[in-house]
Amino acid sequence: MAFSRFHLAQCVCYFLAFVFSFVVVVPLFENGHDFRGRCLLFTEGMWLSANMTVQGRERFTVQQWGPPAACRFSLLASLLSLVVAAGHAWRTLFFLCKGYEGSFLYSLLNLLVNAFVVFLVFIASTIVSVGFTMWCDSVTERGTVPRSCEDLQDVNLELDVDNSAFYDQFAIAQLGLWGAWMAWLILTVMAFVRVYRSCREEALLDSLAHEKELLLARPDRALFQEEKSAVI
């Protein structure tokens, strides 16, 4: 019964990781299309005019677009999380239906895969959060612009891109990435617990086998002592 609950909890977490990863992939892909392959993350720019109102400013000029690798890595990490979560969810559901527990090697491999994915998703989450914060600081000049970063997506920044949904896209992407990271973190902890229990079970079986050998050896020793006494 405990085994079934454990696999059911794993299956639910894999499903959540799949959903959160899907939530990330869609807006990141849309943003890449809207910005024509340019990466918004870590982008630096400035307003040309010194006026304090958006209407009085001439236009926002990008000094340097963010590195494409930042957006690509975040998208690839999300896709990897999506695929791995789907595969593990199907496998865990299969084990749950068949009542198969899985070997120690499978548990160890599962732990390594989960740890690798949780590391990648954490890096991607940090990149998106920090990179998008830098973009918002740049486009609002750290709060000196009377409009927020969210409001500025409704303003045509004249950057030869479609910036009408950039804030919503990256807000959803951040939510999905950190949600996926939490799901993978829980799965990694569960996988570690599974490996730890398997190690303890193996150690217990080895100990029982050793005790059995000792118990079987005792009658032989007693018989040997009796034969030795009889000879004497």
Order of alpha helices (4+ residues) and beta strands (2+ residues): alpha-beta-beta-alpha-alpha-alpha
